[in-house]
Amino acid sequence: MNKLREGGIDTAAATAAAPQSLAAGRALPQAGTGTLGKAISVLDIVASAEEPMRFTDILAISDQPRGTLHRQLSNLVEEGLLSINRDHSYSLGLRLLKFAAKAWAGNQFRTIAEPHLKTLHEHTGETVHLGVLRGTEVIYLDKVESRQAVRMYSQIGNASPVFCTGVGKAALSVLPDDTLHKVVASINFRRFTDHTLVTPEQLMADIEAIRASGNSYDREEHELGIRCVAAPLYSKDLSFVAGVSVTGPAYRVSMEMLESWAEMVRKTALEIMDDMRTRLGPRT
């Protein structure tokens, strides 16, 4: 089966200070002030790399002293959160799979959204994604695969940059201006295609259009040959901001087709939010 890549972490050559590639469009992870925060930053570095990382690679990226980093890595390996390969490089440990499976299965938002995603998929026949905003990335929580022969290469749990994805830009559009400007200022803009928005000014202009229409579009900005239409969904207090999208290959899905689905995508987002308020809201 032929596959097209979308929704996953697409990384390229890192900066000179980062021997291993990190997820494009994100800032280098910063260590927290406590022991747990420092350990999480190490996990984040390893998880963001394309390939297993050696100690010297992690040290070049981390802001932790050599001795502290060595202890952090040893503890993470002992707890099963990292594993050491034969070449002495580090990869994510199998224990994380257990955590991920539990988190995914118990995610109430995903459970609430699932029937709505399936309905949207039935109407369009293309791949439907559900993603949540996390800093300068969107994390994909669920996916309903296209019925077509050529499908999207995307995985639940993967992260993509906010500035060049439909779900990401949709989520940004509902943030208050002060929060939005802080997020945009922290984005590490990178050109993926000739269509990628690579400056804060370009992104802010697109967000204004999204706010006016209620829909965002990925016009082959993250991957050549991939288009999508998306809409935001969020909690009343904006503690939770996400998006839903319909994605397809450009040869099969024209911009006119995406525009014809725009209202349907907005309706899906509203229906998910209504269900969230009913099922997750305060009980009286």
C-alpha positions as CSV (number, residue, x, y, z in Angstrom):
1,M,0.0,0.0,0.0
2,N,1.4,3.4,-0.9
3,K,1.6,5.9,2.0
4,L,2.0,9.6,2.2
5,R,3.5,11.2,5.3
6,E,1.4,13.6,7.4
7,G,0.9,14.3,11.0
8,G,4.2,12.7,12.1
9,I,7.4,14.3,13.3
10,D,9.3,15.4,10.2
11,T,12.8,16.4,11.3
12,A,15.9,17.4,9.3
13,A,19.4,18.5,10.1
14,A,19.7,19.9,13.5
15,T,21.7,23.0,14.5
16,A,25.4,22.7,15.2
17,A,24.6,22.5,18.9
18,A,22.3,19.5,18.4
19,P,23.9,16.5,16.8
20,Q,20.7,14.6,16.6
21,S,17.6,16.0,14.8
22,L,14.8,17.3,17.0
23,A,11.2,17.8,16.0
24,A,11.2,20.7,13.6
25,G,9.3,23.8,14.7
26,R,9.9,23.3,18.4
27,A,12.4,24.9,20.8
28,L,15.0,22.8,22.5
29,P,13.6,21.3,25.7
30,Q,14.6,23.2,28.8
31,A,15.3,21.4,32.1
32,G,12.9,22.1,34.9
33,T,14.1,23.4,38.2
34,G,13.5,20.2,40.1
35,T,14.7,16.6,39.8
36,L,11.6,15.5,38.0
37,G,11.6,18.4,35.6
38,K,15.2,17.6,34.6
39,A,14.4,14.0,34.1
40,I,11.4,14.9,31.9
41,S,13.6,17.2,29.8
42,V,16.0,14.4,29.1
43,L,13.1,12.1,28.1
44,D,11.8,14.9,25.8
45,I,15.2,15.2,24.1
46,V,15.4,11.5,23.4
47,A,11.8,11.3,22.3
48,S,12.2,14.2,19.9
49,A,15.2,12.7,18.1
50,E,15.0,10.8,14.8
51,E,17.5,8.2,16.0
52,P,18.8,6.8,19.3
53,M,21.1,9.3,20.9
54,R,24.5,8.8,22.6
55,F,25.4,10.5,25.9
56,T,27.5,13.2,24.1
57,D,24.6,14.0,21.8
58,I,22.2,14.5,24.7
59,L,24.8,16.5,26.7
60,A,25.2,18.9,23.7
61,I,21.5,19.7,23.8
62,S,20.8,19.5,27.5
63,D,21.6,22.4,29.8
64,Q,22.5,19.9,32.6
65,P,26.1,19.3,33.9
66,R,27.7,16.1,32.8
67,G,27.5,14.4,36.2
68,T,23.8,15.4,36.7
69,L,22.9,14.2,33.2
70,H,24.7,10.8,33.8
71,R,22.7,10.3,37.0
72,Q,19.5,11.2,35.3
73,L,20.1,8.8,32.4
74,S,21.0,6.0,34.8
75,N,17.9,6.5,36.9
76,L,15.7,6.6,33.7
77,V,17.2,3.4,32.5
78,E,16.8,1.7,35.9
79,E,13.1,2.7,35.9
80,G,12.5,1.4,32.4
81,L,11.8,4.8,30.9
82,L,14.9,4.7,28.7
83,S,16.8,1.7,27.3
84,I,20.5,1.4,26.3
85,N,21.3,-0.1,22.9
86,R,24.3,-2.1,21.9
87,D,26.1,0.9,20.6
88,H,25.5,2.7,24.0
89,S,22.9,5.0,22.5
90,Y,19.6,5.7,24.4
91,S,16.1,5.0,23.2
92,L,12.7,5.3,24.9
93,G,12.0,2.4,27.3
94,L,9.2,-0.1,27.0
95,R,7.6,1.1,30.3
96,L,6.5,4.2,28.5
97,L,4.3,2.1,26.2
98,K,2.3,1.0,29.3
99,F,1.9,4.6,30.3
100,A,0.9,5.7,26.8
101,A,-1.6,2.9,26.4
102,K,-3.2,3.7,29.8
103,A,-3.4,7.4,28.9
104,W,-4.9,6.8,25.5
105,A,-7.5,4.3,26.7
106,G,-8.5,6.5,29.6
107,N,-8.6,9.8,27.7
108,Q,-12.2,11.0,28.0
109,F,-11.9,13.7,25.4
110,R,-10.8,11.2,22.8
111,T,-13.7,8.9,23.8
112,I,-16.2,11.7,23.5
113,A,-14.8,12.8,20.1
114,E,-14.6,9.4,18.6
115,P,-18.2,9.0,17.2
116,H,-18.1,12.5,15.7
117,L,-14.8,11.8,14.0
118,K,-16.2,8.6,12.5
119,T,-19.3,10.5,11.2
120,L,-17.0,13.1,9.6
121,H,-15.0,10.4,8.0
122,E,-18.1,8.7,6.6
123,H,-19.2,11.9,4.9
124,T,-15.8,12.8,3.4
125,G,-14.1,9.4,3.0
126,E,-10.7,11.0,3.9
127,T,-8.5,10.8,6.9
128,V,-9.7,12.6,10.0
129,H,-7.3,13.8,12.7
130,L,-7.9,15.0,16.3
131,G,-5.1,16.9,17.9
132,V,-4.5,18.9,21.1
133,L,-2.3,22.0,21.4
134,R,0.9,21.5,23.5
135,G,3.1,24.6,23.4
136,T,4.3,25.0,19.8
137,E,3.2,21.6,18.7
138,V,0.0,19.6,18.3
139,I,-0.2,16.1,19.6
140,Y,-2.4,13.7,17.6
141,L,-4.9,12.0,20.0
142,D,-6.9,10.0,17.4
143,K,-7.2,9.3,13.7
144,V,-9.8,7.7,11.5
145,E,-8.1,6.3,8.4
146,S,-9.1,7.1,4.8
147,R,-11.0,4.4,2.9
148,Q,-8.9,5.2,-0.2
149,A,-5.9,3.2,-1.4
150,V,-3.4,5.9,-0.7
151,R,-3.4,6.9,3.0
152,M,-1.8,9.3,5.3
153,Y,1.4,8.3,7.2
154,S,0.5,9.6,10.7
155,Q,0.4,8.0,14.1
156,I,-1.5,8.7,17.3
157,G,0.8,10.3,19.8
158,N,3.0,12.0,17.2
159,A,3.7,15.7,17.3
160,S,3.7,18.3,14.5
161,P,4.5,22.0,14.4
162,V,1.6,24.4,15.0
163,F,2.6,26.9,12.3
164,C,2.2,24.7,9.2
165,T,-0.6,22.2,10.1
166,G,-4.3,22.8,9.9
167,V,-5.0,21.5,13.4
168,G,-2.2,23.6,14.8
169,K,-3.3,26.8,13.2
170,A,-6.9,26.2,14.1
171,A,-5.9,25.7,17.8
172,L,-3.8,28.9,17.8
173,S,-6.7,30.9,16.4
174,V,-8.8,30.6,19.7
175,L,-6.0,31.7,22.0
176,P,-6.2,35.1,23.6
177,D,-3.9,37.6,21.9
178,D,-1.4,37.8,24.7
179,T,-1.0,34.0,24.9
180,L,-1.0,33.8,21.1
181,H,1.9,36.3,20.8
182,K,3.9,34.4,23.4
183,V,3.4,31.1,21.6
184,V,4.3,32.6,18.2
185,A,7.4,34.3,19.6
186,S,8.6,30.9,20.8
187,I,8.1,29.0,17.5
188,N,11.2,27.9,15.7
189,F,10.0,28.6,12.1
190,R,11.4,26.3,9.4
191,R,10.5,25.9,5.8
192,F,9.1,22.5,4.9
193,T,7.8,23.4,1.4
194,D,7.5,26.4,-0.8
195,H,4.1,27.0,0.8
196,T,5.2,27.0,4.5
197,L,4.6,30.2,6.5
198,V,8.0,31.0,7.8
199,T,7.6,34.4,9.7
200,P,5.4,35.4,12.6
201,E,3.8,38.1,10.4
202,Q,2.7,35.5,7.8
203,L,1.3,33.2,10.5
204,M,-0.5,36.0,12.3
205,A,-2.2,37.1,9.0
206,D,-3.3,33.6,8.4
207,I,-4.7,33.3,12.0
208,E,-6.7,36.5,11.4
209,A,-8.3,34.9,8.4
210,I,-9.0,31.7,10.4
211,R,-10.7,33.7,13.1
212,A,-12.9,35.3,10.5
213,S,-13.9,32.1,8.8
214,G,-13.7,29.5,11.6
215,N,-11.6,27.2,9.5
216,S,-7.9,26.7,8.9
217,Y,-6.2,25.1,5.9
218,D,-2.9,23.3,5.3
219,R,-2.1,24.2,1.7
220,E,0.8,21.8,1.3
221,E,2.6,23.7,4.0
222,H,3.9,20.8,6.0
223,E,4.2,18.2,3.3
224,L,4.1,18.6,-0.5
225,G,1.0,16.8,-1.8
226,I,-0.9,17.0,1.5
227,R,-3.9,19.3,2.1
228,C,-6.3,19.6,5.0
229,V,-9.2,21.7,6.4
230,A,-9.5,22.0,10.2
231,A,-11.6,23.7,12.9
232,P,-10.8,24.5,16.5
233,L,-12.4,23.1,19.6
234,Y,-11.8,24.1,23.2
235,S,-13.0,24.2,26.7
236,K,-14.8,27.3,28.0
237,D,-11.8,28.4,30.1
238,L,-9.3,27.6,27.3
239,S,-7.4,25.2,29.5
240,F,-7.9,22.7,26.7
241,V,-7.4,23.8,23.1
242,A,-7.5,21.3,20.2
243,G,-8.6,20.9,16.6
244,V,-10.2,18.4,14.2
245,S,-9.2,18.1,10.5
246,V,-9.9,16.3,7.3
247,T,-6.7,15.5,5.4
248,G,-6.0,14.1,1.9
249,P,-3.5,14.0,-0.9
250,A,-3.6,17.0,-3.2
251,Y,-4.1,15.0,-6.4
252,R,-7.4,13.7,-4.9
253,V,-8.5,16.5,-2.7
254,S,-8.7,20.0,-4.3
255,M,-9.0,23.2,-2.4
256,E,-12.6,23.6,-3.6
257,M,-13.4,20.2,-2.1
258,L,-11.8,21.2,1.2
259,E,-13.8,24.4,1.2
260,S,-17.0,22.4,0.6
261,W,-16.2,20.4,3.8
262,A,-15.4,23.4,5.9
263,E,-18.8,23.9,7.4
264,M,-19.0,20.1,8.1
265,V,-15.7,20.3,10.0
266,R,-16.9,23.3,12.0
267,K,-20.1,21.5,12.9
268,T,-18.1,18.5,14.0
269,A,-16.0,20.6,16.3
270,L,-19.1,22.3,17.8
271,E,-20.8,18.9,18.4
272,I,-17.7,17.6,20.2
273,M,-17.6,20.7,22.4
274,D,-21.3,20.3,23.2
275,D,-20.7,16.8,24.3
276,M,-17.7,17.9,26.3
277,R,-19.8,20.4,28.2
278,T,-22.5,17.8,28.8
279,R,-20.3,14.9,29.9
280,L,-17.3,16.7,31.4
281,G,-19.0,19.8,32.9
282,P,-19.8,20.3,36.5
283,R,-22.5,18.1,37.9
284,T,-25.4,19.7,39.8
